[in-house]
């Protein structure tokens, strides 16, 4: 995943209703999708992004530090540049998919005098503040910046289920919307360049924490010889069913009404037994202890009778015991 000085734009730049364009790999000869494209970075994801553009009929130049990675793309019709400067010299839009924020600066900083007025789409994983810094850096150099967060693994790019989130310069999204749709569903969140990264990392936080819980469960049953493959046949449908409660969580959080009649209280949700059972099984209780600590913080503040979802307040307001919630 991926790194700031400029303050975030005002709330007026934030789109409360993201604009979504469905996946579409079709092109027309004179459309903006036929802009001259350069892709910098040919790791697993960058290579797939470039090959998908070629398959969709886009004129594509590629560059990578290790030149051998470009050979399959050369065979598919890509122009292989010998340097980043050469790659962007005739480009209308530059796609960057590198290791991290620092890598983006390392590659692009020496090139600022080569091209102004280009459209830069950064698909390197960055933090929201890093994305905002890159947007500010681009603005002072006459570059139009769009940030993207890829919600797909490489094999999904260009297929159903692939989704990429965007924020930053609206004119870049509009100019290259057809190109962006060749990779999957394209959703635009607004002019604040940090919003796509924020949404991306927020979604990943749910995935990683849920996966950690699943692995914790595998370790628990593994302590008595139950295979992970056996356990997952029960865990998968159970966890899938639990995701049906997500909209109710969201409604509770938005209303801050943690005292609904049919709530599962924090007292009932105590994970003390789960922590002890983990220790007794000889495994680390760290994953469930983290949740128990969030629960206990709210219980110690006198909210034990309120809904489990109140641990949101422990997360959202780490420096205070209570929040403005009723």
C-alpha positions in Angstrom: 0.0 0.0 0.0 1.4 3.3 -0.3 3.2 8.7 1.2 2.6 16.2 2.5 2.3 19.6 3.1 -0.8 21.0 1.4 -4.0 21.3 3.5 -7.0 19.3 2.2 -9.4 21.2 0.0 -12.5 22.7 1.6 -15.6 20.6 2.1 -17.1 22.2 -1.0 -14.8 20.1 -3.2 -16.1 16.8 -1.7 -18.7 14.9 -3.7 -21.2 13.4 -1.3 -22.5 11.3 -4.1 -19.7 9.6 -6.0 -20.0 9.4 -9.7 -19.6 5.9 -11.1 -18.9 4.8 -14.6 -19.4 1.1 -15.5 -16.6 -0.9 -17.1 -16.3 -0.5 -20.8 -13.4 -1.4 -23.0 -14.8 0.0 -26.3 -13.1 2.9 -28.1 -13.8 5.2 -31.0 -11.1 6.5 -33.3 -11.3 10.2 -32.3 -12.3 9.9 -28.6 -10.2 11.1 -25.7 -9.6 7.4 -24.9 -7.2 7.5 -27.8 -4.9 9.9 -26.1 -1.2 9.0 -26.1 -0.7 7.0 -22.8 2.5 6.2 -20.9 2.6 3.8 -18.0 5.5 4.1 -15.5 6.0 1.0 -13.4 5.5 -2.5 -14.6 5.1 -4.6 -11.5 2.4 -7.1 -11.5 -0.4 -4.5 -11.3 1.3 -2.0 -13.6 1.9 -4.7 -16.3 -1.8 -5.7 -16.2 -2.9 -2.1 -16.4 -0.8 -1.6 -19.5 -1.7 -4.8 -21.2 -5.4 -4.0 -20.6 -4.9 -0.6 -22.3 -3.3 -2.3 -25.3 -6.1 -4.8 -25.6 -8.6 -2.0 -25.6 -6.8 -0.3 -28.5 -4.9 2.5 -26.7 -1.6 3.7 -28.0 0.6 2.8 -25.0 4.3 3.6 -24.1 5.7 1.8 -21.0 8.8 2.1 -18.8 10.2 0.1 -16.0 13.5 0.2 -14.0 14.1 -3.4 -15.0 13.6 -3.3 -18.7 13.0 -7.0 -19.1 9.6 -6.7 -17.6 8.5 -4.7 -20.7 9.2 -7.6 -23.1 5.7 -9.2 -23.1 4.2 -5.7 -23.6 6.5 -4.9 -26.4 5.4 -8.1 -28.1 1.8 -7.0 -27.5 2.4 -3.7 -29.3 3.6 -1.3 -26.6 6.4 1.2 -27.2 9.1 0.6 -24.7 10.9 3.7 -23.5 14.4 3.7 -22.2 13.8 6.3 -19.5 10.9 8.0 -17.7 11.7 11.2 -19.6 11.4 9.4 -22.9 8.2 7.8 -21.8 6.4 11.1 -21.0 8.0 13.1 -23.8 5.0 12.7 -26.1 2.3 11.5 -23.6 -1.0 13.2 -23.1 -1.7 11.2 -20.0 0.8 9.5 -17.7 -0.2 6.5 -15.5 2.0 5.9 -12.5 1.9 2.6 -10.6 5.0 2.4 -8.5 6.0 1.0 -5.1 5.1 4.0 -2.8 4.9 7.7 -2.5 8.6 8.2 -2.3 9.0 6.2 -5.5 6.6 8.5 -7.3 8.8 11.5 -6.4 12.0 9.7 -7.2 10.8 9.0 -10.7 8.8 12.2 -11.4 10.9 15.0 -9.7 13.6 15.0 -12.3 11.0 15.3 -15.1 9.2 18.4 -14.0 10.9 20.6 -16.7 10.2 18.1 -19.5 6.4 18.4 -19.7 3.8 20.7 -18.2 0.1 20.5 -18.9 0.1 16.7 -18.9 -2.5 14.7 -17.1 -1.1 12.5 -14.3 -3.1 9.6 -12.9 -1.4 8.1 -9.9 -2.4 4.5 -9.1 0.3 4.0 -6.5 -1.1 3.2 -3.1 -0.6 6.3 -0.9 -2.1 7.7 2.2 -4.7 10.5 1.8 -2.2 13.1 2.9 0.4 11.8 0.5 -2.1 12.0 -2.3 -2.9 15.6 -1.4 0.8 16.4 -1.3 1.2 15.0 -4.8 -1.8 17.0 -6.0 -0.2 20.2 -4.6 3.2 19.3 -6.1 1.5 18.7 -9.5 -0.5 21.9 -9.3 2.6 24.1 -8.9 4.2 22.5 -11.9 1.3 22.8 -14.3 0.3 19.1 -14.1 -3.3 18.0 -13.8 -3.5 15.3 -11.0 -5.9 12.5 -10.5 -5.4 9.9 -7.7 -6.7 6.4 -7.8 -7.2 3.5 -5.4 -7.4 0.1 -7.0 -10.0 -2.2 -5.4 -9.0 -5.3 -7.3 -6.2 -7.9 -7.6 -4.3 -7.9 -10.9 -6.3 -10.8 -12.3 -9.5 -8.9 -11.9 -8.4 -5.8 -14.0 -10.7 -5.4 -17.0 -13.1 -8.0 -15.7 -16.4 -7.8 -13.9 -15.9 -6.9 -10.2 -12.9 -4.7 -10.9 -13.3 -1.3 -9.3 -11.0 1.8 -9.1 -11.8 4.8 -7.0 -10.7 8.3 -8.1 -10.4 11.8 -6.7 -8.6 14.9 -7.7 -8.8 17.1 -10.9 -12.3 16.5 -12.3 -11.3 17.5 -15.8 -8.8 14.6 -15.9 -11.5 12.1 -14.8 -13.8 13.5 -17.5 -11.2 13.6 -20.2 -10.1 10.0 -19.7 -13.2 8.3 -18.4 -13.4 5.9 -21.2 -9.8 4.9 -20.6 -10.4 4.4 -16.9 -13.4 2.2 -17.6 -11.2 -0.2 -19.6 -9.8 -1.3 -16.2 -13.2 -1.7 -14.4 -15.9 0.4 -12.7 -14.6 3.9 -12.2 -16.0 6.0 -9.3 -15.1 9.6 -8.8 -15.3 11.0 -5.3 -14.5 14.7 -5.8 -11.8 17.3 -6.1 -10.0 16.5 -2.8 -7.2 14.2 -4.1 -7.1 12.3 -0.8 -10.6 11.0 -0.9 -9.9 8.0 -3.2 -7.1 6.9 -0.9 -9.2 7.3 2.2 -12.0 5.2 0.8 -9.5 2.6 -0.5 -7.7 2.2 2.8 -11.0 2.3 4.8 -12.3 -0.7 2.7 -9.0 -2.5 3.1 -9.1 -2.0 6.9 -12.3 -4.0 7.0 -10.8 -6.7 4.8 -7.6 -7.1 6.8 -9.3 -7.0 10.3 -11.9 -9.5 9.2 -9.2 -11.7 7.7 -7.2 -11.5 10.9 -10.2 -12.6 12.9 -10.6 -15.6 10.5 -7.0 -16.5 10.9 -7.3 -16.3 14.7 -10.2 -18.7 14.5 -8.1 -21.1 12.4 -5.4 -20.9 15.0 -7.9 -21.7 17.8 -9.2 -24.9 16.2 -5.8 -25.7 14.9 -4.6 -26.1 18.4 -6.6 -29.3 18.7 -5.8 -30.6 15.2 -8.8 -29.2 13.2 -7.6 -28.2 9.7 -8.1 -24.7 8.4 -9.8 -26.2 5.3 -12.4 -27.9 7.5 -12.9 -24.8 9.7 -13.4 -22.5 6.7 -16.4 -24.5 5.4 -18.2 -23.3 8.5 -16.6 -19.9 8.8 -17.3 -18.7 5.3 -21.1 -18.9 5.3 -21.2 -17.6 8.9 -19.1 -14.5 8.1 -21.1 -14.0 4.9 -24.3 -13.9 6.9 -22.8 -11.5 9.4 -22.1 -9.0 6.6 -25.9 -8.6 6.3 -25.8 -6.7 9.5 -23.5 -4.0 8.0 -26.3 -1.6 6.9 -27.8 -1.7 10.5 -24.3 -0.8 11.9 -24.1 2.1 9.5 -27.6 3.4 10.4 -26.7 3.2 14.1 -23.4 5.1 13.5 -25.0 7.8 11.4 -27.8 8.4 14.0 -25.5 7.8 17.0 -28.4 6.0 18.7 -26.7 3.2 20.5 -29.7 2.5 22.8 -32.1 0.8 20.3 -34.4 -1.7 21.9 -33.0 -4.8 20.0 -29.4 -3.9 20.6 -26.6 -6.4 21.5 -25.1 -4.7 24.5 -21.5 -4.2 25.3 -22.0 -6.2 28.5 -23.3 -9.1 26.4 -20.5 -8.7 23.9 -17.7 -9.1 26.4 -14.9 -11.1 24.8 -13.2 -12.1 28.0 -14.0 -15.7 27.5 -12.6 -15.6 24.0 -9.4 -14.0 25.2 -9.0 -16.7 27.9 -9.8 -19.5 25.5 -7.2 -18.2 23.2 -4.6 -18.2 25.9 -5.6 -21.6 27.1 -5.2 -22.9 23.6 -1.6 -21.6 23.5 -2.2 -19.0 20.8 -1.9 -15.2 20.9 -5.1 -13.4 22.0 -3.9 -10.1 20.3 -6.6 -9.9 17.6 -9.5 -10.4 20.0 -7.8 -8.5 22.8 -7.8 -5.4 20.6 -11.6 -5.6 20.3 -12.0 -6.3 24.0 -10.0 -3.2 24.8 -12.4 -1.1 22.7 -15.4 -2.7 24.4 -14.0 -2.1 27.9 -13.2 1.5 27.2 -16.9 2.2 26.6 -18.0 0.0 29.4 -15.7 1.7 31.8 -17.2 5.0 30.7 -20.7 3.8 31.7 -22.1 2.6 28.4 -22.2 -1.1 29.1 -25.9 -1.3 28.3 -25.5 0.3 24.9 -25.0 -1.4 21.5 -21.8 -3.2 20.5 -21.4 -0.7 17.7 -20.6 2.0 20.2 -17.0 0.8 20.1 -17.0 3.1 17.0 -16.6 5.9 19.5 -13.5 4.3 21.0 -12.0 4.2 17.5 -13.2 7.6 16.2 -12.3 9.5 19.4 -9.1 7.9 20.7 -8.2 10.8 23.0 -11.4 11.0 24.8 -13.6 8.5 26.7 -16.9 9.9 25.6 -18.1 11.6 22.4 -20.9 13.8 21.4 -23.1 10.7 20.9 -26.3 10.6 22.9 
